[in-house]
Amino acid sequence: MSAARLKRRIGKYELGRTIGEGTFAKVKFARNIETGEPVAIKILDKEKVLKHKMVEQIKREIATMKLIKHPNVVRLYEVMGSKTKIFIVLEFVTGGELFDKIVNHGRMREDEARRYFQQLINAVDYCHSRGVYHRDLKPENLLLDTQGNLKVSDFGLSALSRQVRDDGLLHTTCGTPNYVAPEVLNDRGYDGATADLWSCGVILFVLLAGYLPFDDSNLMNLYKKISAGEFTCPSWLSLGAMKLIARILDPNPVTRITIPEILEDEWFKKGFKRAVFEEKDDTNLDDVDAVFRDSEEYHVLEKREEEQPTAMNAFELISMSKGLNLGNLFDTEQEFKRETRFTSKCPANEIISKIEEAAKPLGFDVHKKNYKMRLEKLKEGRKGNLNVATQVFQVAPSLHMVEVRKAKGDTLEFHKFYKNLSNSLKDVVWKSEEDMQDRS
């Protein structure tokens, strides 16, 4: 397998593939070249931050997040700046998203759902005690480590995604409003702690029921249901679970149950364990101020190498596979995920051309840069225009891996697109002799 020759190096980190994308930021997989440790790096546009006078708030949010060292919250290690970008270095979590677990396997047993909910409350309670509020809690922001423990991502950083958008306004959500508290939708100001707790209640309902408590294709109807607290628990829930959900999804934030009251709830307390961890007071905050200084001496060194398909070593290959199990990486039955991959023995340029040929008849506008592509659906779907990001990686001189990832839009619409794309790329996708025998 060829050695990794990555296109970009930021300080001591080698940047790899894009693993997440939002309106205001991009998240890339990276490796600390001194320790070999995998990390995720969130990249923000400095110009937008300065334009909307967000510097002090971002400095405060990042400094606070560096102090948060909880086993159920994704760690923020350090922050760096270049002339045009801010780089936030985060813990890399390999076990996938809780969202995928729900979509793939449906509702959970009460004891399993309770364990995840207890870990969520542990994390939320700890962060609230330090004045840090998430403001965009949903299953997509809940990651799992290789042991299946919950890790809340973007805690304390989610506000940035709403405030550095082009119009400079405070937006209630980055995506679906289904998890947002009624007082946030009413836009009359809200308490971050009680709003986060409402979102926790919606998450608990989804874990136990397998579907959303508040859902409607018409946005105004959805807002009315949320404001009225209009939902029905499924009949299979225990009475204890129903009572707790009803107390959390109280549309009145004043009478809504609090975290201390949740900790005393009989259903919640079953098998509950407080997170045990050592709090060290060794955090250095010098880098937070340095990020926004104009002097080049404070800027991180960026290096770019010759453009070619990003080569991928064994370490990166394994890190892409859920739970470090390579069987998941080349699984042909990758249903209900927002990214999927296939391998090909075709040259990289040919793969790019074939994807472009397949995407255009499906109504996509194609943007190419090196060995990456952005496919934008011209017709608007359920959640706006579907955007698909693709990238070709070199695994070996004669073997490439292609990642196809939903960057924006509806997940189910993405799966429909991928099935159509797969049919058009049958002669491109590499099949092993074992695959061929299985098909026979």
C-alpha positions in Angstrom: 0.0 0.0 0.0 1.5 3.3 -1.0 2.7 5.8 1.6 0.3 8.8 2.3 1.3 12.0 0.4 -1.3 14.4 1.6 -1.9 17.7 -0.2 -2.0 19.9 2.9 -0.1 20.2 6.2 -1.2 22.5 8.9 1.5 22.9 11.5 2.1 19.4 12.9 -1.0 17.9 11.3 -1.4 16.2 7.9 -4.8 16.8 6.5 -6.8 14.1 4.8 -10.3 13.6 3.5 -13.3 15.8 4.4 -15.5 14.0 6.9 -18.1 16.7 7.5 -19.4 19.9 5.9 -21.7 22.7 7.1 -22.8 26.2 6.0 -19.9 27.8 7.8 -17.2 25.2 8.3 -15.6 22.0 6.9 -14.3 19.2 9.0 -11.3 17.2 7.9 -9.6 14.0 9.1 -6.0 14.7 10.1 -3.0 13.0 11.7 -0.6 14.4 14.3 2.7 13.6 12.6 4.6 13.8 15.9 2.4 11.2 17.7 0.5 9.5 14.9 -2.8 10.3 16.7 -5.9 10.8 14.5 -7.8 14.0 15.0 -10.6 16.0 13.3 -9.9 19.6 12.3 -12.8 22.0 11.9 -11.9 24.8 9.5 -13.6 28.2 9.7 -13.4 31.2 7.4 -11.6 34.0 9.3 -13.1 36.8 7.1 -16.7 35.8 7.9 -15.8 35.8 11.6 -14.3 39.2 11.5 -17.0 40.6 9.2 -19.8 39.7 11.7 -17.8 40.9 14.8 -17.7 37.4 16.3 -14.1 37.4 17.5 -14.7 37.9 21.2 -17.5 35.3 21.3 -15.6 32.7 19.4 -12.5 33.3 21.6 -14.7 32.8 24.7 -16.5 29.7 23.3 -13.2 28.0 22.3 -11.4 28.9 25.5 -14.3 27.4 27.5 -14.4 24.3 25.3 -10.7 23.7 26.0 -11.6 23.5 29.7 -14.3 20.8 29.0 -12.7 17.4 29.6 -15.6 15.0 30.0 -15.6 11.4 28.8 -19.0 12.0 27.0 -18.0 15.2 25.2 -15.7 15.4 22.1 -12.4 17.0 23.3 -11.1 20.3 21.8 -7.3 20.0 21.8 -6.0 23.2 20.4 -6.8 26.1 18.0 -4.6 27.5 15.3 -4.9 30.3 12.8 -3.5 31.2 9.3 -4.0 34.5 7.5 -7.5 33.4 6.2 -8.6 30.4 8.3 -9.2 29.2 11.9 -8.4 25.5 12.6 -10.0 23.9 15.6 -8.4 20.5 16.5 -10.9 18.0 17.9 -10.9 14.4 19.1 -11.5 12.0 16.3 -14.3 9.5 17.2 -14.5 6.3 15.1 -17.7 4.6 16.1 -20.1 6.5 13.8 -23.2 8.5 14.6 -26.1 7.6 16.9 -28.3 8.7 14.0 -27.1 5.8 11.8 -27.8 3.2 14.6 -31.4 4.4 14.8 -32.0 4.5 11.1 -30.4 1.1 10.5 -31.9 -0.8 13.4 -34.9 1.2 14.4 -36.1 1.9 17.9 -34.0 0.7 20.9 -34.8 -1.4 23.9 -35.5 0.8 27.0 -32.3 -0.3 28.8 -30.1 0.6 25.8 -31.9 3.9 25.2 -31.7 4.7 28.9 -27.9 4.1 28.9 -27.3 6.6 26.0 -29.7 9.1 27.6 -27.9 8.8 30.9 -24.6 9.5 29.2 -26.2 12.5 27.3 -27.5 14.0 30.6 -24.1 13.4 32.2 -22.4 15.5 29.4 -25.1 18.2 29.3 -25.2 18.6 33.1 -21.3 19.0 33.2 -21.2 21.5 30.4 -24.1 23.6 31.8 -22.4 23.7 35.2 -19.5 25.5 33.3 -21.9 27.9 31.5 -21.6 26.0 28.2 -24.8 25.4 26.1 -25.1 23.4 22.9 -28.2 24.9 21.3 -28.3 22.3 18.5 -28.6 18.9 20.1 -29.8 16.1 17.8 -28.7 12.5 17.0 -26.4 13.7 14.2 -24.3 15.5 16.8 -24.1 12.4 19.0 -21.1 10.2 18.1 -20.1 6.8 19.4 -16.6 5.6 20.3 -15.4 2.1 19.6 -16.8 0.9 22.9 -20.2 2.3 22.1 -20.0 5.2 24.5 -21.7 8.4 23.6 -19.7 11.5 22.7 -21.5 14.9 22.2 -19.8 16.8 19.4 -19.8 20.6 18.8 -20.7 21.4 22.4 -20.3 25.2 22.8 -19.4 25.6 19.1 -22.8 25.2 17.6 -23.7 28.8 18.1 -21.0 29.7 15.6 -22.7 27.8 12.8 -25.7 30.0 13.2 -23.9 33.3 13.6 -21.3 33.4 10.9 -23.7 32.8 8.1 -23.9 35.4 5.3 -26.7 37.4 6.7 -25.1 37.7 10.2 -28.3 36.8 12.0 -28.8 34.4 14.9 -30.4 31.3 13.4 -32.2 28.8 15.5 -30.9 25.7 13.8 -28.3 24.5 11.3 -30.6 21.9 9.9 -33.9 20.3 11.0 -36.0 22.3 13.5 -37.7 19.1 14.9 -35.4 19.1 18.0 -35.7 22.8 18.8 -37.5 24.1 21.9 -40.7 26.2 21.4 -39.2 29.2 23.2 -36.3 29.2 20.6 -38.7 29.1 17.7 -40.7 32.0 19.2 -37.5 34.0 19.0 -38.1 36.0 22.2 -34.9 35.0 23.9 -34.4 31.8 25.7 -32.4 30.0 28.5 -29.7 27.7 27.0 -30.1 25.1 29.7 -33.8 24.5 29.4 -33.7 24.7 25.6 -30.9 22.0 25.6 -33.0 19.8 27.9 -36.0 20.0 25.5 -33.7 18.7 22.7 -32.6 15.9 25.0 -36.3 14.9 25.5 -36.8 14.7 21.7 -33.7 12.6 21.4 -35.0 10.2 24.1 -38.3 9.9 22.3 -36.6 9.1 19.0 -34.4 6.4 20.7 -37.4 4.7 22.3 -40.0 5.2 19.5 -37.8 5.1 16.3 -39.5 8.3 15.0 -39.9 12.0 15.8 -42.5 13.3 18.3 -43.0 16.4 16.3 -43.1 16.0 12.5 -44.9 17.7 9.6 -44.0 18.4 6.0 -45.5 21.9 6.5 -43.1 24.0 8.6 -45.8 26.2 10.1 -47.8 23.1 11.2 -44.6 21.7 12.7 -44.0 24.9 14.7 -47.6 24.8 16.0 -47.2 21.2 17.2 -43.9 22.0 18.9 -45.3 25.2 20.6 -48.4 23.3 21.8 -46.3 20.3 22.9 -48.6 18.2 20.7 -47.3 14.6 20.6 -48.4 11.0 21.5 -46.2 8.3 23.0 -46.3 4.9 21.4 -48.1 2.2 23.4 -45.0 0.0 23.8 -43.3 2.6 26.2 -43.3 1.9 29.9 -45.3 4.3 32.1 -42.0 5.6 33.7 -40.6 6.5 30.3 -43.8 8.2 29.2 -44.0 10.3 32.4 -40.4 11.4 32.0 -40.8 12.4 28.4 -44.0 14.3 29.1 -42.1 16.3 31.9 -39.2 17.1 29.5 -41.4 18.0 26.5 -43.3 20.6 28.5 -43.7 23.6 26.2 -43.5 26.0 29.2 -39.7 26.4 30.0 -40.6 27.6 33.5 -42.4 24.4 34.5 -40.2 22.0 32.4 -38.3 19.4 34.5 -34.7 20.3 35.4 -31.6 18.2 35.3 -31.5 17.8 39.2 -35.1 16.5 39.0 -34.2 14.1 36.1 -31.4 12.7 38.2 -34.0 11.8 40.9 -36.5 10.2 38.4 -37.1 6.5 39.0 -37.0 5.5 35.4 -33.8 7.4 34.8 -32.0 6.2 37.9 -32.0 2.5 36.9 -28.3 1.5 36.5 -27.2 5.1 36.5 -23.5 5.8 36.9 -22.0 9.2 37.3 -19.1 9.7 34.8 -15.8 9.1 36.7 -12.8 11.1 35.4 -9.9 13.2 36.6 -10.1 16.9 36.1 -6.6 18.4 35.4 -6.0 22.1 35.6 -3.3 22.1 32.9 -5.0 23.8 30.0 -3.0 26.4 28.1 -5.2 29.2 26.5 -2.4 31.1 24.8 -3.3 29.7 21.4 -6.8 31.2 21.6 -5.6 34.8 21.5 -2.8 34.0 19.0 -5.3 32.9 16.4 -6.7 36.4 15.9 -3.4 38.3 15.9 -2.3 39.7 12.5 1.4 39.1 12.9 2.7 36.2 10.8 4.7 34.9 13.8 1.5 33.6 15.3 0.2 32.0 12.0 0.4 28.3 11.6 2.6 27.1 8.7 0.5 25.7 5.8 2.2 23.5 3.2 0.7 22.2 -0.1 2.1 19.4 -2.2 1.7 18.4 -5.8 -2.0 17.7 -6.6 -2.7 14.0 -7.2 -5.3 11.6 -5.8 -4.7 11.6 -2.1 -2.7 8.4 -1.3 -4.0 6.5 1.7 -2.0 4.4 4.1 -3.2 1.5 6.2 -3.7 3.7 9.2 -6.1 6.0 7.4 -7.9 3.1 5.7 -8.6 1.5 9.1 -9.6 4.8 10.7 -12.4 5.2 8.0 -13.9 1.9 9.0 -16.4 2.0 11.8 -15.0 0.4 15.0 -11.7 -0.4 13.2 -13.4 -3.3 11.4 -12.3 -3.3 7.7 -15.3 -5.4 6.8 -17.5 -2.3 7.1 -15.4 -0.4 4.7 -16.1 -2.4 1.5 -19.6 -3.5 2.5 -21.9 -3.4 -0.5 -25.0 -3.1 1.7 -24.3 0.4 3.0 -27.9 1.4 3.4 -29.2 4.6 5.1 -25.8 6.3 5.6 -24.9 9.7 4.5 -21.7 8.5 3.0 -20.6 5.4 1.1 -17.6 4.1 -0.7 -16.5 1.8 -3.5 -13.2 0.6 -4.9 -12.1 0.7 -8.5 -9.1 -0.5 -10.6 -9.8 2.2 -13.2 -7.5 5.3 -13.5 -8.5 8.2 -11.3 -9.3 10.5 -14.3 -11.6 7.8 -15.8 -13.5 7.4 -12.5 -14.1 11.2 -12.3 -15.3 11.3 -16.0 -17.7 8.3 -15.4 -19.2 9.9 -12.3 -19.7 13.2 -14.3 -21.4 11.3 -17.2 -23.7 9.5 -14.7 -24.6 12.6 -12.6 -25.6 15.0 -15.4 -28.6 13.0 -16.7 -29.8 12.8 -13.1 -30.1 16.6 -13.0 -26.8 17.5 -11.3 -24.5 20.4 -12.0 -20.9 19.2 -11.7 -18.0 21.1 -10.2 -14.5 19.5 -10.5 -11.3 20.4 -8.7 -8.4 18.0 -8.9 -9.7 14.6 -7.8 -12.7 16.0 -5.9 -16.2 16.7 -7.2 -19.2 18.6 -6.0 -22.5 17.5 -7.5 -25.4 20.0 -7.0 -29.0 19.0 -7.8 -30.6 21.8 -9.8 -34.1 20.8 -8.6 -35.0 21.5 -5.0 -35.9 18.5 -2.8 -37.5 18.0 0.6 -34.6 19.8 2.5 -33.3 22.1 -0.2 -31.0 21.2 -3.1 -29.1 17.9 -2.7 -25.4 18.4 -2.7 -23.0 15.4 -3.1 -19.3 15.5 -2.5 -17.0 12.8 -4.0 -13.3 12.2 -3.7 -10.9 9.7 -5.2 -8.2 8.2 -3.0 -5.3 6.1 -4.0 -5.1 2.9 -1.9 -2.4 1.2 -4.1 -0.9 2.1 -7.5 -3.7 0.2 -9.4 -6.5 0.5 -6.8 -8.6 3.6 -5.9 -11.2 4.1 -3.3 -14.1 6.5 -4.1 -16.0 8.2 -1.3 -19.5 9.5 -2.1 -20.9 11.7 0.7 -24.0 13.8 1.2 -22.9 17.4 1.9 -26.4 18.9 2.0 -30.0 17.9 1.5 -32.2 14.9 2.4 -30.5 11.6 3.4 -33.1 9.4 1.8 -32.9 11.4 -1.4 -29.1 10.8 -1.3 -29.7 7.1 -1.1 -32.0 7.2 -4.2 -29.3 9.1 -6.1 -26.6 6.6 -5.0 -28.6 3.7 -6.3 -29.0 5.3 -9.6 -25.3 6.2 -9.7 -24.3 2.6 -8.8 -26.3 1.3 -11.8 -24.4 3.7 -14.1 -21.0 2.7 -12.7 -21.2 -1.1 -12.8 -18.1 -1.3 -15.2 -16.1 1.0 -12.9 -16.6 -0.7 -9.5 -14.0 -3.4 -8.7 -15.4 -6.8 -7.7 -13.2 -9.4 -6.2 -13.3 -13.1 -7.3 -15.2 -13.8 -4.1 -17.8 -11.1 -5.0 -18.2 -12.6 -8.5 -18.8 -16.1 -7.0 -21.4 -14.7 -4.5 -23.3 -13.0 -7.4 -23.2 -16.3 -9.4 
